[in-house]
Amino acid sequence: MTQIISRNSHDYVPVRIIPVIASFNEDGQIKPLYVGIDGERYKIHSYWIRRSFSNQIEFSCKLIWGETLQTMVITYYMNECIWTIPNNLE
């Protein structure tokens, strides 16, 4: 049997790290503004917090994707200061 050792909360195949421009207020609240996917930058139209865990926050976002709004879940890992999306996006 093969074993995989994960050293981080995000270093496995189902997610990929993406750049995000976000705003942080003095109370520590986070507001994602833009995401970068495959070299393109997309503005976040609206969002709500889906779930919050001890080390991560999941945001359900509406991205302005061309002429439409695309729903996407992005996750912020607070200890590592990184953002991820599911790796199965087409």
FIMARDREN-284394 format. One record per atom (N, C-alpha, C): x, y, z; atom name. Coordinates in Angstrom, 2 decimals. Layout:
residues N
<node><east>X</east><north>Y</north><up>Z</up><atom>CA</atom></node>
...
END
This chain:
residues 90
<node><east>0.83</east><north>-1.17</north><up>0.00</up><atom>N</atom></node>
<node><east>0.00</east><north>0.00</north><up>0.00</up><atom>CA</atom></node>
<node><east>0.88</east><north>1.24</north><up>0.00</up><atom>C</atom></node>
<node><east>0.55</east><north>2.21</north><up>-0.83</up><atom>N</atom></node>
<node><east>1.30</east><north>3.45</north><up>-0.94</up><atom>CA</atom></node>
<node><east>0.78</east><north>4.46</north><up>0.07</up><atom>C</atom></node>
<node><east>1.69</east><north>5.17</north><up>0.70</up><atom>N</atom></node>
<node><east>1.30</east><north>6.22</north><up>1.64</up><atom>CA</atom></node>
<node><east>1.76</east><north>7.56</north><up>1.11</up><atom>C</atom></node>
<node><east>0.95</east><north>8.58</north><up>1.35</up><atom>N</atom></node>
<node><east>1.30</east><north>9.94</north><up>0.99</up><atom>CA</atom></node>
<node><east>1.33</east><north>10.77</north><up>2.26</up><atom>C</atom></node>
<node><east>2.43</east><north>11.44</north><up>2.48</up><atom>N</atom></node>
<node><east>2.57</east><north>12.29</north><up>3.66</up><atom>CA</atom></node>
<node><east>2.33</east><north>13.72</north><up>3.26</up><atom>C</atom></node>
<node><east>1.38</east><north>14.35</north><up>3.93</up><atom>N</atom></node>
<node><east>1.06</east><north>15.75</north><up>3.64</up><atom>CA</atom></node>
<node><east>1.70</east><north>16.61</north><up>4.71</up><atom>C</atom></node>
<node><east>2.54</east><north>17.54</north><up>4.29</up><atom>N</atom></node>
<node><east>3.19</east><north>18.43</north><up>5.24</up><atom>CA</atom></node>
<node><east>2.42</east><north>19.73</north><up>5.44</up><atom>C</atom></node>
<node><east>1.48</east><north>20.01</north><up>4.56</up><atom>N</atom></node>
<node><east>0.67</east><north>21.22</north><up>4.64</up><atom>CA</atom></node>
<node><east>-0.79</east><north>20.85</north><up>4.42</up><atom>C</atom></node>
<node><east>-1.67</east><north>21.78</north><up>4.68</up><atom>N</atom></node>
<node><east>-3.09</east><north>21.52</north><up>4.49</up><atom>CA</atom></node>
<node><east>-3.51</east><north>21.64</north><up>3.03</up><atom>C</atom></node>
<node><east>-2.61</east><north>22.02</north><up>2.14</up><atom>N</atom></node>
<node><east>-2.98</east><north>22.29</north><up>0.76</up><atom>CA</atom></node>
<node><east>-2.11</east><north>21.58</north><up>-0.28</up><atom>C</atom></node>
<node><east>-1.21</east><north>20.71</north><up>0.13</up><atom>N</atom></node>
<node><east>-0.26</east><north>20.14</north><up>-0.83</up><atom>CA</atom></node>
<node><east>-0.70</east><north>18.80</north><up>-1.40</up><atom>C</atom></node>
<node><east>-1.96</east><north>18.70</north><up>-1.77</up><atom>N</atom></node>
<node><east>-2.43</east><north>17.49</north><up>-2.41</up><atom>CA</atom></node>
<node><east>-3.17</east><north>17.86</north><up>-3.70</up><atom>C</atom></node>
<node><east>-3.40</east><north>16.87</north><up>-4.54</up><atom>N</atom></node>
<node><east>-3.84</east><north>17.07</north><up>-5.91</up><atom>CA</atom></node>
<node><east>-5.18</east><north>17.80</north><up>-6.06</up><atom>C</atom></node>
<node><east>-6.21</east><north>17.58</north><up>-5.23</up><atom>N</atom></node>
<node><east>-7.52</east><north>18.19</north><up>-5.51</up><atom>CA</atom></node>
<node><east>-7.57</east><north>19.72</north><up>-5.45</up><atom>C</atom></node>
<node><east>-6.54</east><north>20.40</north><up>-5.00</up><atom>N</atom></node>
<node><east>-6.56</east><north>21.86</north><up>-4.96</up><atom>CA</atom></node>
<node><east>-5.31</east><north>22.44</north><up>-5.61</up><atom>C</atom></node>
<node><east>-5.43</east><north>23.69</north><up>-6.04</up><atom>N</atom></node>
<node><east>-4.25</east><north>24.38</north><up>-6.54</up><atom>CA</atom></node>
<node><east>-4.21</east><north>25.78</north><up>-5.95</up><atom>C</atom></node>
<node><east>-3.01</east><north>26.26</north><up>-5.73</up><atom>N</atom></node>
<node><east>-2.79</east><north>27.57</north><up>-5.13</up><atom>CA</atom></node>
<node><east>-2.99</east><north>28.63</north><up>-6.21</up><atom>C</atom></node>
<node><east>-3.68</east><north>29.71</north><up>-5.84</up><atom>N</atom></node>
<node><east>-3.92</east><north>30.82</north><up>-6.78</up><atom>CA</atom></node>
<node><east>-3.58</east><north>32.13</north><up>-6.10</up><atom>C</atom></node>
<node><east>-3.26</east><north>33.17</north><up>-6.89</up><atom>N</atom></node>
<node><east>-3.08</east><north>34.50</north><up>-6.30</up><atom>CA</atom></node>
<node><east>-4.44</east><north>35.17</north><up>-6.10</up><atom>C</atom></node>
<node><east>-4.59</east><north>35.85</north><up>-4.98</up><atom>N</atom></node>
<node><east>-5.81</east><north>36.58</north><up>-4.68</up><atom>CA</atom></node>
<node><east>-5.43</east><north>37.95</north><up>-4.14</up><atom>C</atom></node>
<node><east>-6.12</east><north>38.97</north><up>-4.61</up><atom>N</atom></node>
<node><east>-6.00</east><north>40.30</north><up>-4.03</up><atom>CA</atom></node>
<node><east>-7.15</east><north>40.44</north><up>-3.05</up><atom>C</atom></node>
<node><east>-6.83</east><north>40.74</north><up>-1.80</up><atom>N</atom></node>
<node><east>-7.86</east><north>40.81</north><up>-0.76</up><atom>CA</atom></node>
<node><east>-7.62</east><north>42.02</north><up>0.13</up><atom>C</atom></node>
<node><east>-8.67</east><north>42.40</north><up>0.78</up><atom>N</atom></node>
<node><east>-8.62</east><north>43.50</north><up>1.74</up><atom>CA</atom></node>
<node><east>-8.81</east><north>42.91</north><up>3.15</up><atom>C</atom></node>
<node><east>-7.99</east><north>43.37</north><up>4.08</up><atom>N</atom></node>
<node><east>-8.09</east><north>42.95</north><up>5.47</up><atom>CA</atom></node>
<node><east>-8.37</east><north>44.18</north><up>6.32</up><atom>C</atom></node>
<node><east>-9.43</east><north>44.14</north><up>7.14</up><atom>N</atom></node>
<node><east>-9.68</east><north>45.29</north><up>8.01</up><atom>CA</atom></node>
<node><east>-9.00</east><north>45.10</north><up>9.35</up><atom>C</atom></node>
<node><east>-9.09</east><north>46.10</north><up>10.22</up><atom>N</atom></node>
<node><east>-8.39</east><north>46.03</north><up>11.50</up><atom>CA</atom></node>
<node><east>-8.95</east><north>44.99</north><up>12.46</up><atom>C</atom></node>
<node><east>-10.16</east><north>44.49</north><up>12.18</up><atom>N</atom></node>
<node><east>-10.73</east><north>43.41</north><up>12.99</up><atom>CA</atom></node>
<node><east>-10.33</east><north>42.04</north><up>12.48</up><atom>C</atom></node>
<node><east>-9.55</east><north>41.99</north><up>11.40</up><atom>N</atom></node>
<node><east>-9.09</east><north>40.73</north><up>10.85</up><atom>CA</atom></node>
<node><east>-10.04</east><north>40.12</north><up>9.83</up><atom>C</atom></node>
<node><east>-11.10</east><north>40.81</north><up>9.49</up><atom>N</atom></node>
<node><east>-12.03</east><north>40.29</north><up>8.49</up><atom>CA</atom></node>
<node><east>-11.40</east><north>40.41</north><up>7.10</up><atom>C</atom></node>
<node><east>-11.65</east><north>39.41</north><up>6.27</up><atom>N</atom></node>
<node><east>-11.04</east><north>39.32</north><up>4.95</up><atom>CA</atom></node>
<node><east>-12.11</east><north>39.52</north><up>3.89</up><atom>C</atom></node>
<node><east>-11.78</east><north>40.32</north><up>2.87</up><atom>N</atom></node>
<node><east>-12.67</east><north>40.53</north><up>1.74</up><atom>CA</atom></node>
<node><east>-11.88</east><north>40.26</north><up>0.46</up><atom>C</atom></node>
<node><east>-12.11</east><north>39.10</north><up>-0.20</up><atom>N</atom></node>
<node><east>-11.42</east><north>38.84</north><up>-1.46</up><atom>CA</atom></node>
<node><east>-11.95</east><north>39.76</north><up>-2.55</up><atom>C</atom></node>
<node><east>-11.04</east><north>40.34</north><up>-3.34</up><atom>N</atom></node>
<node><east>-11.42</east><north>41.31</north><up>-4.38</up><atom>CA</atom></node>
<node><east>-11.23</east><north>40.78</north><up>-5.79</up><atom>C</atom></node>
<node><east>-10.09</east><north>40.13</north><up>-6.06</up><atom>N</atom></node>
<node><east>-9.76</east><north>39.58</north><up>-7.37</up><atom>CA</atom></node>
<node><east>-9.09</east><north>38.23</north><up>-7.18</up><atom>C</atom></node>
<node><east>-9.27</east><north>37.33</north><up>-8.16</up><atom>N</atom></node>
<node><east>-8.55</east><north>36.06</north><up>-8.18</up><atom>CA</atom></node>
<node><east>-7.81</east><north>35.93</north><up>-9.50</up><atom>C</atom></node>
<node><east>-6.69</east><north>35.24</north><up>-9.48</up><atom>N</atom></node>
<node><east>-5.93</east><north>34.95</north><up>-10.69</up><atom>CA</atom></node>
<node><east>-6.02</east><north>33.47</north><up>-11.01</up><atom>C</atom></node>
<node><east>-6.51</east><north>33.16</north><up>-12.21</up><atom>N</atom></node>
<node><east>-6.66</east><north>31.77</north><up>-12.64</up><atom>CA</atom></node>
<node><east>-6.10</east><north>31.64</north><up>-14.05</up><atom>C</atom></node>
<node><east>-5.13</east><north>30.76</north><up>-14.20</up><atom>N</atom></node>
<node><east>-4.51</east><north>30.50</north><up>-15.51</up><atom>CA</atom></node>
<node><east>-4.04</east><north>31.78</north><up>-16.19</up><atom>C</atom></node>
<node><east>-3.43</east><north>32.67</north><up>-15.44</up><atom>N</atom></node>
<node><east>-2.87</east><north>33.89</north><up>-15.99</up><atom>CA</atom></node>
<node><east>-3.88</east><north>35.01</north><up>-16.22</up><atom>C</atom></node>
<node><east>-5.13</east><north>34.78</north><up>-15.93</up><atom>N</atom></node>
<node><east>-6.18</east><north>35.80</north><up>-16.09</up><atom>CA</atom></node>
<node><east>-6.62</east><north>36.28</north><up>-14.70</up><atom>C</atom></node>
<node><east>-7.02</east><north>37.55</north><up>-14.63</up><atom>N</atom></node>
<node><east>-7.51</east><north>38.12</north><up>-13.37</up><atom>CA</atom></node>
<node><east>-9.01</east><north>38.34</north><up>-13.48</up><atom>C</atom></node>
<node><east>-9.74</east><north>37.91</north><up>-12.44</up><atom>N</atom></node>
<node><east>-11.19</east><north>38.03</north><up>-12.41</up><atom>CA</atom></node>
<node><east>-11.63</east><north>38.79</north><up>-11.16</up><atom>C</atom></node>
<node><east>-12.55</east><north>39.72</north><up>-11.34</up><atom>N</atom></node>
<node><east>-13.08</east><north>40.51</north><up>-10.23</up><atom>CA</atom></node>
<node><east>-14.15</east><north>39.70</north><up>-9.51</up><atom>C</atom></node>
<node><east>-14.11</east><north>39.76</north><up>-8.17</up><atom>N</atom></node>
<node><east>-15.14</east><north>39.10</north><up>-7.37</up><atom>CA</atom></node>
<node><east>-16.29</east><north>40.08</north><up>-7.22</up><atom>C</atom></node>
<node><east>-17.45</east><north>39.71</north><up>-7.75</up><atom>N</atom></node>
<node><east>-18.65</east><north>40.53</north><up>-7.72</up><atom>CA</atom></node>
<node><east>-19.27</east><north>40.53</north><up>-6.32</up><atom>C</atom></node>
<node><east>-19.39</east><north>39.35</north><up>-5.72</up><atom>N</atom></node>
<node><east>-19.96</east><north>39.21</north><up>-4.38</up><atom>CA</atom></node>
<node><east>-19.45</east><north>37.91</north><up>-3.78</up><atom>C</atom></node>
<node><east>-19.60</east><north>37.78</north><up>-2.47</up><atom>N</atom></node>
<node><east>-19.15</east><north>36.56</north><up>-1.79</up><atom>CA</atom></node>
<node><east>-19.89</east><north>36.41</north><up>-0.47</up><atom>C</atom></node>
<node><east>-19.84</east><north>35.22</north><up>0.07</up><atom>N</atom></node>
<node><east>-20.28</east><north>34.96</north><up>1.43</up><atom>CA</atom></node>
<node><east>-19.40</east><north>33.85</north><up>1.99</up><atom>C</atom></node>
<node><east>-19.28</east><north>33.85</north><up>3.29</up><atom>N</atom></node>
<node><east>-18.44</east><north>32.84</north><up>3.94</up><atom>CA</atom></node>
<node><east>-19.25</east><north>31.56</north><up>4.09</up><atom>C</atom></node>
<node><east>-18.76</east><north>30.50</north><up>3.49</up><atom>N</atom></node>
<node><east>-19.44</east><north>29.20</north><up>3.55</up><atom>CA</atom></node>
<node><east>-19.17</east><north>28.50</north><up>4.88</up><atom>C</atom></node>
<node><east>-17.89</east><north>28.37</north><up>5.18</up><atom>N</atom></node>
<node><east>-17.47</east><north>27.67</north><up>6.39</up><atom>CA</atom></node>
<node><east>-16.20</east><north>28.30</north><up>6.91</up><atom>C</atom></node>
<node><east>-16.04</east><north>28.19</north><up>8.20</up><atom>N</atom></node>
<node><east>-14.82</east><north>28.68</north><up>8.81</up><atom>CA</atom></node>
<node><east>-14.32</east><north>27.61</north><up>9.77</up><atom>C</atom></node>
<node><east>-13.07</east><north>27.22</north><up>9.59</up><atom>N</atom></node>
<node><east>-12.43</east><north>26.23</north><up>10.45</up><atom>CA</atom></node>
<node><east>-11.32</east><north>26.92</north><up>11.22</up><atom>C</atom></node>
<node><east>-10.60</east><north>26.17</north><up>12.04</up><atom>N</atom></node>
<node><east>-9.56</east><north>26.78</north><up>12.87</up><atom>CA</atom></node>
<node><east>-8.43</east><north>27.38</north><up>12.05</up><atom>C</atom></node>
<node><east>-8.14</east><north>26.84</north><up>10.87</up><atom>N</atom></node>
<node><east>-7.03</east><north>27.32</north><up>10.06</up><atom>CA</atom></node>
<node><east>-7.47</east><north>27.80</north><up>8.68</up><atom>C</atom></node>
<node><east>-8.74</east><north>27.68</north><up>8.34</up><atom>N</atom></node>
<node><east>-9.14</east><north>28.05</north><up>6.99</up><atom>CA</atom></node>
<node><east>-10.54</east><north>28.64</north><up>6.95</up><atom>C</atom></node>
<node><east>-10.75</east><north>29.45</north><up>5.90</up><atom>N</atom></node>
<node><east>-12.05</east><north>30.06</north><up>5.65</up><atom>CA</atom></node>
<node><east>-12.43</east><north>29.75</north><up>4.21</up><atom>C</atom></node>
<node><east>-13.63</east><north>29.24</north><up>3.99</up><atom>N</atom></node>
<node><east>-14.12</east><north>28.99</north><up>2.65</up><atom>CA</atom></node>
<node><east>-15.08</east><north>30.10</north><up>2.24</up><atom>C</atom></node>
<node><east>-14.82</east><north>30.68</north><up>1.07</up><atom>N</atom></node>
<node><east>-15.66</east><north>31.73</north><up>0.52</up><atom>CA</atom></node>
<node><east>-16.37</east><north>31.19</north><up>-0.72</up><atom>C</atom></node>
<node><east>-17.66</east><north>31.39</north><up>-0.80</up><atom>N</atom></node>
<node><east>-18.38</east><north>31.12</north><up>-2.03</up><atom>CA</atom></node>
<node><east>-18.49</east><north>32.46</north><up>-2.75</up><atom>C</atom></node>
<node><east>-17.90</east><north>32.54</north><up>-3.93</up><atom>N</atom></node>
<node><east>-17.78</east><north>33.81</north><up>-4.65</up><atom>CA</atom></node>
<node><east>-18.51</east><north>33.77</north><up>-5.97</up><atom>C</atom></node>
<node><east>-18.97</east><north>34.94</north><up>-6.39</up><atom>N</atom></node>
<node><east>-19.48</east><north>35.15</north><up>-7.74</up><atom>CA</atom></node>
<node><east>-18.42</east><north>35.96</north><up>-8.47</up><atom>C</atom></node>
<node><east>-17.78</east><north>35.36</north><up>-9.47</up><atom>N</atom></node>
<node><east>-16.75</east><north>36.03</north><up>-10.25</up><atom>CA</atom></node>
<node><east>-17.36</east><north>36.61</north><up>-11.52</up><atom>C</atom></node>
<node><east>-16.88</east><north>37.77</north><up>-11.94</up><atom>N</atom></node>
<node><east>-17.26</east><north>38.32</north><up>-13.23</up><atom>CA</atom></node>
<node><east>-16.40</east><north>37.62</north><up>-14.26</up><atom>C</atom></node>
<node><east>-17.02</east><north>36.73</north><up>-15.03</up><atom>N</atom></node>
<node><east>-16.34</east><north>35.85</north><up>-15.97</up><atom>CA</atom></node>
<node><east>-16.87</east><north>36.17</north><up>-17.36</up><atom>C</atom></node>
<node><east>-16.23</east><north>37.11</north><up>-18.03</up><atom>N</atom></node>
<node><east>-16.73</east><north>37.56</north><up>-19.32</up><atom>CA</atom></node>
<node><east>-18.02</east><north>38.34</north><up>-19.12</up><atom>C</atom></node>
<node><east>-19.10</east><north>37.85</north><up>-19.74</up><atom>N</atom></node>
<node><east>-20.41</east><north>38.50</north><up>-19.63</up><atom>CA</atom></node>
<node><east>-21.29</east><north>37.86</north><up>-18.56</up><atom>C</atom></node>
<node><east>-20.77</east><north>36.87</north><up>-17.85</up><atom>N</atom></node>
<node><east>-21.60</east><north>36.14</north><up>-16.88</up><atom>CA</atom></node>
<node><east>-20.97</east><north>36.19</north><up>-15.49</up><atom>C</atom></node>
<node><east>-21.72</east><north>35.70</north><up>-14.51</up><atom>N</atom></node>
<node><east>-21.22</east><north>35.50</north><up>-13.16</up><atom>CA</atom></node>
<node><east>-21.01</east><north>34.01</north><up>-12.95</up><atom>C</atom></node>
<node><east>-19.82</east><north>33.65</north><up>-12.50</up><atom>N</atom></node>
<node><east>-19.44</east><north>32.26</north><up>-12.28</up><atom>CA</atom></node>
<node><east>-19.28</east><north>32.04</north><up>-10.77</up><atom>C</atom></node>
<node><east>-19.94</east><north>31.01</north><up>-10.24</up><atom>N</atom></node>
<node><east>-19.79</east><north>30.69</north><up>-8.82</up><atom>CA</atom></node>
<node><east>-18.55</east><north>29.83</north><up>-8.62</up><atom>C</atom></node>
<node><east>-17.77</east><north>30.17</north><up>-7.60</up><atom>N</atom></node>
<node><east>-16.54</east><north>29.43</north><up>-7.32</up><atom>CA</atom></node>
<node><east>-16.27</east><north>29.48</north><up>-5.82</up><atom>C</atom></node>
<node><east>-15.77</east><north>28.38</north><up>-5.29</up><atom>N</atom></node>
<node><east>-15.35</east><north>28.33</north><up>-3.88</up><atom>CA</atom></node>
<node><east>-13.85</east><north>28.54</north><up>-3.82</up><atom>C</atom></node>
<node><east>-13.43</east><north>29.53</north><up>-3.03</up><atom>N</atom></node>
<node><east>-12.00</east><north>29.73</north><up>-2.78</up><atom>CA</atom></node>
<node><east>-11.77</east><north>29.58</north><up>-1.29</up><atom>C</atom></node>
<node><east>-10.62</east><north>29.04</north><up>-0.93</up><atom>N</atom></node>
<node><east>-10.30</east><north>28.77</north><up>0.47</up><atom>CA</atom></node>
<node><east>-9.04</east><north>29.53</north><up>0.85</up><atom>C</atom></node>
<node><east>-9.10</east><north>30.18</north><up>1.99</up><atom>N</atom></node>
<node><east>-7.93</east><north>30.89</north><up>2.52</up><atom>CA</atom></node>
<node><east>-7.39</east><north>30.11</north><up>3.71</up><atom>C</atom></node>
<node><east>-6.11</east><north>29.75</north><up>3.66</up><atom>N</atom></node>
<node><east>-5.43</east><north>29.04</north><up>4.75</up><atom>CA</atom></node>
<node><east>-4.66</east><north>30.08</north><up>5.55</up><atom>C</atom></node>
<node><east>-5.15</east><north>30.37</north><up>6.74</up><atom>N</atom></node>
<node><east>-4.60</east><north>31.47</north><up>7.54</up><atom>CA</atom></node>
<node><east>-3.17</east><north>31.23</north><up>7.99</up><atom>C</atom></node>
<node><east>-2.83</east><north>30.03</north><up>8.40</up><atom>N</atom></node>
<node><east>-1.46</east><north>29.77</north><up>8.88</up><atom>CA</atom></node>
<node><east>-0.43</east><north>29.88</north><up>7.77</up><atom>C</atom></node>
<node><east>-0.80</east><north>29.47</north><up>6.56</up><atom>N</atom></node>
<node><east>0.13</east><north>29.51</north><up>5.43</up><atom>CA</atom></node>
<node><east>-0.02</east><north>30.78</north><up>4.58</up><atom>C</atom></node>
<node><east>-1.10</east><north>31.55</north><up>4.81</up><atom>N</atom></node>
<node><east>-1.38</east><north>32.77</north><up>4.03</up><atom>CA</atom></node>
<node><east>-1.46</east><north>32.47</north><up>2.53</up><atom>C</atom></node>
<node><east>-2.19</east><north>31.42</north><up>2.18</up><atom>N</atom></node>
<node><east>-2.38</east><north>31.06</north><up>0.77</up><atom>CA</atom></node>
<node><east>-3.87</east><north>30.88</north><up>0.48</up><atom>C</atom></node>
<node><east>-4.19</east><north>30.98</north><up>-0.81</up><atom>N</atom></node>
<node><east>-5.55</east><north>30.77</north><up>-1.31</up><atom>CA</atom></node>
<node><east>-5.52</east><north>29.59</north><up>-2.26</up><atom>C</atom></node>
<node><east>-6.61</east><north>28.78</north><up>-2.26</up><atom>N</atom></node>
<node><east>-6.72</east><north>27.66</north><up>-3.19</up><atom>CA</atom></node>
<node><east>-8.10</east><north>27.61</north><up>-3.81</up><atom>C</atom></node>
<node><east>-8.17</east><north>26.90</north><up>-4.94</up><atom>N</atom></node>
<node><east>-9.43</east><north>26.57</north><up>-5.58</up><atom>CA</atom></node>
<node><east>-9.40</east><north>25.08</north><up>-5.89</up><atom>C</atom></node>
<node><east>-10.56</east><north>24.46</north><up>-6.13</up><atom>N</atom></node>
<node><east>-10.56</east><north>23.06</north><up>-6.56</up><atom>CA</atom></node>
<node><east>-9.80</east><north>22.91</north><up>-7.88</up><atom>C</atom></node>
<node><east>-9.09</east><north>21.82</north><up>-8.03</up><atom>N</atom></node>
<node><east>-8.24</east><north>21.61</north><up>-9.20</up><atom>CA</atom></node>
<node><east>-9.01</east><north>21.08</north><up>-10.40</up><atom>C</atom></node>
<node><east>-10.30</east><north>20.87</north><up>-10.28</up><atom>N</atom></node>
<node><east>-11.08</east><north>20.27</north><up>-11.37</up><atom>CA</atom></node>
<node><east>-11.81</east><north>21.31</north><up>-12.21</up><atom>C</atom></node>
<node><east>-11.35</east><north>22.55</north><up>-12.23</up><atom>N</atom></node>
<node><east>-12.01</east><north>23.58</north><up>-13.02</up><atom>CA</atom></node>
<node><east>-11.70</east><north>23.39</north><up>-14.49</up><atom>C</atom></node>
<node><east>-12.69</east><north>23.54</north><up>-15.31</up><atom>N</atom></node>
<node><east>-12.52</east><north>23.43</north><up>-16.77</up><atom>CA</atom></node>
<node><east>-12.37</east><north>24.80</north><up>-17.37</up><atom>C</atom></node>
END
